[in-house]
């Protein structure tokens, strides 16, 4: 099993002078630390206008800075919004980052999740899946072809050579954002890695893995010509401390990620300055639902986290992405958590990575058939996929 760290650049109110500056500088320090400690991936999101939840609107700039302070850690776009960026600009920026990082880019791509983000770019929620698919078809030839043109439903691009080209050929590994079973299956069918941005149990992770690999091996249907990337990663709340009690105390805001995401996906467009999300979250945290949201995840002592990770390992996920920068988790606690986890937990799972790769090769070669599990108990519906009702927004 491999491990990533994850950045939304969350910044709950109140905001004081210099707070965004410190947030970005601390994040770079943490990624540099993680690189030296042996973590495998650092993932950075792209969101727009989502106050408090995510102040990460220019991930290509942040990851470029991270590329100059690290040597081996993979740098992941988790994700680039193909609905709010022109494919040619995506190709240019991703290729430049790949050259600057000596070929360490992972390219996650997604649709955007809310009207607050989409409407200012003249995109409608109901159209986002078809825009995303059209953008993929337009984008992918730009990484390798010395001259390409595209005439699709949403993008019309004349014959041009998009430069520069990435160091990784034909392109960096592809991933797609997933938050429910439908998108997990879609990722497998499209041959892209699944970035599971939904907190799930080990049992749910196993259902996701089976659904994903069965879609990949039995129903592969690529959108255009690209290298497939069969892999599945899941995000988990994270804080590692000497005792469970210390970890819980240091991760009091860990569930702010899901709370704020749910708020922006169910409200919108949100007028600036009309909501204090952190105050809303503090009230939510005291409710029975808020208390349940704090349970589970990878928050605890090394032994507690090790025990929970062994269950995830049995599900055969490729990567666990640790949500280390969440709510008001402090920079000092994040660094201490990364260090303790790397010293006392991570080596065991890194050592067994060859066993996982052997399992994976058998599945992809169809030498091992995965059971078609009943996924209904784990099919957590979200409001991020357009519906007839949502289409009217």
N, C-alpha and C positions, 0 to 999 in steps of 0.2 A: 504494500500500500504506500502511496505517495501522499505528500502533504503540501497544501497551499495555504497562504494567508490572503485575506480579503479586505479590500478597502472601498467603502462608500464615501469616506470623508464626511462622516456624520458630525454635525455641529449644533447640538441643542442650545436654545436660548438659556440665559441671556448672553448676548454677544458683547464683548469688550474689545477695545482697540488692540489690534495685532493678533486676534485669536485665529483668523484664517491662516496667517503667516506661520504661527506656531504649529497649527495642525499639519500643514504640508511638510514643514521641516521635520517634525517628529515622525511622520509617516516614512519619510525617506530614511531617517535614522533606523527605524524599525526594519525596513526592508534590507538595508545594509547589514544589520545584525542577523536577520534571518538567513541571508545569503551565506554568511560566515558560519552559521550553525548547521547548515545542511538542509534547510527547507527546499522544496522542489519548485514551487510556483509562488508568484505574487500576482494577485488579480486585482484589477482596477476597473470600476464601473464607468459608465457614462450616463449621467442624468442631467436634466435641465430644469431650473426654476423650482426645484423641490427643497424649499427652505428647511433647514435643520436635518432633514433625512439624508441628503446627499449634496455636498458642495463640490462634486467631481464632474465638471462640465467639459474639461479638456484633458482626457486621460492620456492622449498621445504626448502631451507636453510633460505631464508628470512621469510617465513611464520612460520618456527619453532621459529625464534627470536621473531616474533610478538606474537606467542602463549604465550610466557613467560612475555609479557608486557600487556596482556589483560585478561579479565575475561569472557565476554559474547559474543562478536562480533563473527559471523561465519567467518571462514577463507577459502576463496575460491580459488581453482586453476582455473584460467580463461584464458588459459586452460593448461593441460599437453599435450604435443605433443606425441601422440601414434605412430607417424611415426618415431620419432627420439629417442625413449626410448624403451628398452625392457620391455614387460609387467611385468616380475617378479620384475624388479627394481622399476617400478611404484608402484606395490602392496606393496613392502617393505617400500618405502619412504612415501607413503600416509598413510599406517597403523601406522608407527612410528609417523608421525605428528598428527594423530588422537588421539593417546595415550598421546602425550605431551600436546595437547590442551584440554584434557578431553572430546573428542568427538565433536569437533566443525568444522570438515572439510567438505567442499563442493567440490565434485570432478568433475570439468569441464574437458572434454577431446576433443581433436581436431586433425586436420590433419597437421597443418603447412600450410603456405600460399604462400611461394615463393621458387623459385629454389635456391636463395641465402642461405636459411636455409636447404633445403632438400638434395641438391647434396653432401655436405661434409659427410653426413651420409649414402651415397650410396642409397638414395631414389629418385625416379623420380616423378615429378609432376603428370604425367599421372596415376601413380599407387596409389596415396595417399588415395583415398577413399577405395579401396580394402584392403590396408594395415591397415587402421584404423578399418575397420569392423573385419578383422582377429584378430587384437590386442584386440578388445573388447571381442571377444569370448575366447581368451586365458586368458585375465586378470581376468575376473569377478569371476571364480571359486577359484582363489587364495586367495580371501578375506575370504572365509568361509570353504573351503574344507581342510582337514588335509592331503590330498594327491591328487594331480591332475596332469594330463598330457594332452598335446594338440599337435595335428599333423594337421596343417593347411597349407594354401597356402604360407604364409609368415613367420610363426613362428612354430618351432618344439621344443617342451619342454618335457623333460623326466619326469617321475613320481618323484615329490618332494613335500615337505610340505613347502610352502612359509610362513615364519615367519618374524615379528610378525603379529598377526591379529588385525584389527582395533577395537576401542572401540565401534563404532556404528555398530550394526549388522543388516543385513548381510554385509553392506558396507556403506560408506558415500553416501549422495544423489548424483545422477548422473546428469550432465549437458553436453550439447554439444554446441560448438561455431557455431553461425549462422550469415550470412551476407546478405542473400537474401531469397526470398520466398521459393525457392526449399529446402533450408536447414531448414527453419522453419517447413515445412511440414515433412521433414525427421525426425527432432527431435521429433515431435508429434507421428509419426508412430513408432519410436523406443522407445517411452515411457520415454524419457529423457527431463530434463528441457532445455529450449532454452535460450542461452545467446546471445542476439541480438547485435552483434558488428557492428551496422550500425545506424547512426543518422537518426531517422524517426520522422515524424509528428505524432500528436495524431490520425489523420485519418488513417495514415499508420499503426500505432500501433494496432488500432482496427482490421484492415484487417489481420495483423499478428496473433493476438489473435484468431480470428475466424478460420483462416486456421489451426493454431496449434491445438486447442482443437477439431476441427472436425476430423483432422487426428488421434488424440489420441483416441477419443471415437469411431470412425467408422472404422479405418484402422490400429489398433495397431498390430505391427509385430516386436516383440523384436528379437534382434540378438542372444540372449542366455538367460539363466535364471538369472534375476536380479530384484531388486525392482524398480518399475517405480517411476518417480518423475515429475508429471505433473505440470509445472510451466513455466512462460515466463518472462524474464527480458530484459530490453532495456537500452542501454548506452546513456547518453546525455551529451553534453558539459555543464559545470557547473561553475558558480561563483556567489556568493551571496554577495551583498554589500548594503549599505544604499540607494543608488540611482542606476538607470539603467546606468547612465553615468560612475559612479565609477566602476561598475561591468564590463562594456565593456572595460574600460581602463586597469583593472587588469587581464583581460582574453584575451589579444591581441594575445596570442599564442594558444588559445584553439583549433583552427582548424588545428594545426600542426599534430595532431593525424591522421586525415583522409588524409591529404596531404602526410605525410611520408609513411603511409600504402600503399596508392595508388602508390607512387613512387617505393617502393620495389616490389610491385606486378606486376608492368609493366616494370621494368628494372631488368636485372639480368643474370648471377650473377654479383654483384657489386664489383668492385675491391676496396680494402680498401684505404681510403684516397683520392679517386678520385672525390668525390662530397662533397660539403658543403651544407647539406640539409637545414640548417637554412637560409642561404643566398638565396637558391632556393625558400624557403617558403616565405621569405619577398617579393621577386619579384612577386610570385603568389598572395600574399595577396592584392596587388594593382590592380589586374585584376578584371573585372566584376565577373568572377567565384569565385575568392578569396573573394570578398566582400560578395557574396551570402553565402559562406560557413560560414561566421561569424554570420549570422543571425539565430535567433531562439535558440533552446536549452533552457537550464535553466540558463541563464545568465541575471542577473538583480537584482532589489530590491526584498525584501521578497514578496511584493504584486504582482509584475510581475511574479515571479516564482510560487507563489501560484495559480495565475490565469491559468498559463500554465499547472501546475500539475493537476488541476481539470479536464482538458481535457484528460490528460493521464489516470486519475483515471476512467473516463467514459469508456475507452477502456478495462478496467479490466486487465491490466498488473499486474503481481504479485510484480514486483520490478523495481524500477528505479535505475540504477547504475550511480553515479555521477562521471564524468571524471574530477577529481580535480587536478591531477598532469599531466599537459599538457604543451608542449612548454617550455616557460620560466616563467610560473606562479611561483611566489615566495612562499617560505615556510610560510612566515608571512601572506600573503594574503590567502593562502589555509586554514590555521588555523582559521583566522578571518571569512572566508566564512563558514566553517563547524560550527563554534559557532553560527553565526547569523541564519543560516538555521535551526539548531537544536532548537534554542530558539523561532523562530517566524513562522516557516513553518511546520516542520516535525510533531509536535504533532497532528495537525488537521488530517493528513492522517493516522497516526498511530491509532488514535481513531476510524477511520472508517474501520480498517482492519477486524473486525468481519463481517461486511456487505459483504466485498469482499469474505471472506471465505464461507459465506452462498451461494453466487452466484456460486462460484466454485464447491461446493458440489452438487448443483443442476445440473450443466453442466455435471459433471463426472458421476452422477447417471442417466443421460439422462432424467431428469425431465424438463430440460430447453434445447431446441434445438436452436443452434446458426445458424443464417442465413449463407448460402454459399455466401459470398460477392465476388464481382468482384475484384480480387487482381491484375489484370494486371496494373492498374495505379500506383501501389505501388511496382511492381516487379523490383527492381533496380538490374540489372545484374552487376555482378562483374567478375573479371578475376581470382577468387580464386577456381572456379570449373573447372576441366580439360575439355578441348574440343579437337576436332580433331587437330586444329592448335597448341594448347598448348602442345599436346602430343609429338610433335617433339622436344621440348626443352630438 
